[in-house]
Amino acid sequence: MKIVVCIKQVPDTKGGVVFNPDGTLNRGAMLTIMNPDDKAGLEAALRLKDKYGAEVTVVTMGLPKADEVLREALAMGADNAVLITDRVLGGADTWATSQTIAGALRKLEYDLIITGRQAIDGDTAQVGPQISEHLDIPVISYAQKIEIDGDSVVVERQFDDRYHVLKAKMPVLVTALSELNEPRYMTPGGIFDAYDKEVTVLSRADLIDVDDSNIGLKGSPTQIAKASDKVRKGAGEQVNLGASESVDYIIGKLKETHII
């Protein structure tokens, strides 16, 4: 069985967010981590590998420094890594990103593709389902459990206060929740081995069945009008009152703001 896991190097928001003049993220200027949902998807693939036997390939699209997140995945136990990087691919929205990744996946063999539900730098939850559409394969989203049954995948799909059990014949794409599992740590030996392995690097020229009008900033129908870091809250108003006075004060404020 061949499993492909799509991962993303995202900004570590604890270290602050930096924007380019055009409103896109300046990824080269920020501290980065592996996207949490993607990391859970990678762990799910590694557990399937441990249980059933599989070859796990991780794929990411990004700057050359995204090699770091691929090395982390290799150190966790992935077998192969693919980096899609090219200046013309920069500034892509979900449509252009999914087109690009699908173009790279057409070069690979896969039975199961796992992506995270969404990335913390966009929170759209669109790229995984869009990839499945481009590749014309089924998608099961919001996975909280993944099992293999012969040539099919069986998924518990989170739904409100319950879950659906869905079964689909492979090839299929599954989007994983960060709550799916607790990802394993890299091992010292795995880290050394990861930097001995070769990462396959793909450029625009390597993508299959992708039109120039669907890649990069120019191929992105979603345009950012304005972007900024989160607004920091002020100190607020502090009062020191007794219990009954506090109640009157709060009710007065609620009336003042027309909440009640």
C-alpha positions in Angstrom: 0.0 0.0 0.0 1.2 3.5 -0.9 0.2 6.4 1.2 0.9 10.0 0.3 0.6 12.6 3.1 0.3 16.3 2.2 1.9 18.5 4.9 2.4 22.2 5.2 5.0 24.4 6.8 3.0 27.1 8.6 3.9 30.2 10.6 4.3 29.6 14.3 1.9 32.3 15.3 3.4 32.5 18.8 6.4 34.2 17.2 4.3 36.8 15.4 3.1 37.2 11.8 4.8 39.2 9.1 3.1 40.4 5.9 4.3 41.4 2.5 3.1 44.7 1.0 0.6 42.8 -1.2 -1.0 41.3 1.9 0.4 37.8 1.5 2.4 36.2 4.3 6.2 36.7 4.4 6.9 33.1 5.1 10.6 33.5 4.9 10.7 36.0 7.8 8.7 33.9 10.3 9.3 30.9 12.6 7.6 27.8 11.3 6.1 24.5 12.4 4.4 21.5 10.8 0.7 22.2 10.5 -1.0 20.4 13.4 -3.8 18.7 11.4 -1.2 17.6 8.8 1.0 16.2 11.6 -2.0 14.1 12.9 -2.5 12.9 9.3 1.2 11.9 9.1 0.9 10.0 12.4 -2.2 8.2 11.0 -0.3 7.2 8.0 2.6 5.9 10.1 0.3 3.9 12.3 -1.3 2.3 9.2 2.3 1.6 8.0 3.0 -0.1 11.4 -0.2 -2.1 11.3 -0.6 -3.1 7.7 2.7 -2.3 6.0 2.9 0.7 3.7 5.2 3.1 1.9 4.6 6.7 3.2 5.6 9.6 1.1 5.2 13.2 2.3 4.6 16.1 -0.1 4.7 19.8 0.6 4.5 23.0 -1.5 6.5 26.0 -0.3 9.8 27.8 -0.2 13.1 25.9 -0.3 13.1 26.1 3.5 10.1 23.9 3.6 12.7 21.1 3.3 12.8 21.4 7.1 9.3 20.1 7.6 9.9 17.3 5.2 13.0 16.3 7.2 10.9 16.3 10.4 8.4 13.9 8.7 11.3 11.6 7.6 12.6 11.6 11.1 9.2 10.6 12.4 9.2 7.6 10.0 8.1 8.6 6.5 9.9 6.8 3.7 10.1 9.5 0.9 9.7 13.3 0.7 8.8 15.6 -2.2 9.2 19.4 -2.2 7.2 21.4 -4.8 9.0 24.8 -5.0 9.2 27.4 -7.7 9.0 31.2 -7.7 6.1 31.2 -10.1 4.0 29.2 -7.6 4.2 31.9 -4.9 1.1 33.7 -3.6 -1.2 30.8 -4.4 -4.7 30.7 -2.8 -6.4 27.4 -2.1 -7.5 26.9 -5.8 -4.0 27.4 -7.2 -2.4 25.4 -4.3 -4.7 22.4 -4.9 -4.1 22.6 -8.6 -0.3 22.6 -8.0 -0.3 19.7 -5.5 -2.6 17.6 -7.7 -0.2 18.2 -10.6 2.6 16.8 -8.5 0.6 13.9 -7.2 -0.1 12.7 -10.7 3.5 11.8 -10.9 3.2 9.6 -7.8 1.6 6.2 -7.1 -0.9 6.2 -4.3 -3.7 4.2 -2.8 -4.5 6.6 0.0 -3.9 10.4 0.2 -4.1 12.0 3.7 -4.2 15.8 4.2 -4.9 17.8 7.3 -8.5 19.2 7.6 -7.1 22.8 7.4 -4.0 24.8 7.9 -3.7 27.3 10.8 -2.5 30.1 8.5 -5.7 30.0 6.4 -8.4 27.9 8.2 -10.2 27.3 4.9 -10.4 23.4 4.9 -10.6 23.6 1.1 -7.3 22.3 -0.2 -7.8 18.6 0.6 -11.3 18.3 -1.0 -10.1 20.4 -4.0 -7.2 18.0 -4.6 -9.6 15.1 -4.6 -11.8 16.9 -7.1 -8.8 17.6 -9.4 -7.7 13.9 -9.2 -11.3 12.6 -9.6 -11.2 10.4 -6.5 -13.5 10.2 -3.4 -12.9 12.3 -0.3 -13.8 11.7 3.3 -13.3 14.7 5.5 -13.0 15.3 9.3 -11.5 11.9 10.0 -11.2 11.0 13.7 -10.3 7.3 13.0 -8.9 5.6 9.9 -8.7 1.8 9.2 -8.0 -0.3 6.2 -10.4 -3.1 5.1 -8.9 -5.0 2.1 -8.9 -2.5 -0.8 -11.0 0.0 1.0 -10.6 2.6 3.7 -13.0 2.9 6.7 -13.2 6.2 8.4 -15.0 7.6 11.4 -16.0 11.1 10.2 -16.7 13.6 13.0 -20.2 15.1 12.9 -21.5 17.4 15.7 -21.9 15.2 18.8 -21.6 11.9 16.9 -19.8 10.4 13.9 -20.4 8.8 10.6 -18.8 5.5 9.5 -17.9 5.8 5.8 -16.2 3.2 3.6 -14.6 4.0 0.2 -12.6 1.9 -2.2 -9.1 3.2 -2.7 -7.7 5.4 -4.2 -9.3 7.9 -1.8 -8.4 11.1 -0.1 -9.0 11.6 3.7 -8.7 14.9 5.6 -7.5 14.4 9.2 -8.4 16.3 12.4 -5.6 17.2 14.9 -7.7 15.3 17.5 -7.2 12.1 15.5 -4.1 11.1 17.5 -1.1 12.1 19.4 1.8 12.4 16.9 5.0 10.6 17.8 8.3 12.3 18.4 11.3 12.3 16.2 14.0 9.8 17.3 17.7 10.7 17.4 18.4 8.0 14.9 15.5 9.1 12.8 16.9 12.7 12.7 20.3 11.5 11.5 18.8 9.2 8.9 16.4 12.0 7.7 19.4 14.2 6.7 21.0 11.3 4.8 17.9 10.9 2.6 17.3 12.7 -0.6 14.3 15.0 -1.0 12.8 15.0 -4.5 12.4 18.6 -5.6 9.8 19.4 -8.2 9.3 22.7 -10.1 6.6 24.1 -12.3 7.9 22.2 -15.2 7.4 18.9 -13.4 3.6 19.4 -12.8 1.3 17.2 -14.9 -1.9 18.6 -16.5 -1.8 22.0 -14.8 -2.4 25.2 -16.8 -0.4 28.3 -16.2 -3.6 30.2 -15.6 -4.3 28.1 -12.4 -1.0 28.6 -10.5 0.6 31.2 -8.3 -0.8 34.6 -7.4 -2.0 35.3 -11.0 -3.9 32.1 -11.0 -5.6 32.7 -7.7 -9.2 33.9 -7.9 -9.2 34.8 -4.2 -7.5 38.2 -3.7 -6.6 39.7 -0.3 -7.9 43.2 0.2 -6.3 43.8 3.5 -4.3 41.8 6.1 -3.0 42.6 9.5 -1.8 41.0 12.7 -4.4 40.4 15.4 -5.6 43.6 17.2 -4.2 43.8 20.7 -6.7 44.5 23.3 -6.3 47.4 25.7 -6.2 47.1 29.5 -9.9 47.7 29.8 -11.8 49.3 32.6 -11.2 48.1 36.2 -13.6 48.7 39.1 -13.5 47.6 42.7 -17.1 47.3 44.0 -19.0 45.2 46.4 -21.3 42.4 45.3 -24.5 44.3 44.9 -22.8 47.3 43.4 -21.0 45.1 40.9 -24.4 43.6 39.8 -25.8 47.1 39.3 -22.7 48.2 37.4 -22.7 45.2 35.0 -26.4 45.6 34.3 -25.9 49.3 33.6 -23.1 48.6 31.2 -25.3 45.9 29.4 -28.1 48.5 29.0 -25.6 51.2 27.9 -24.4 49.0 25.0 -28.0 47.8 24.2 -27.3 44.2 25.0 -30.3 44.1 27.3 
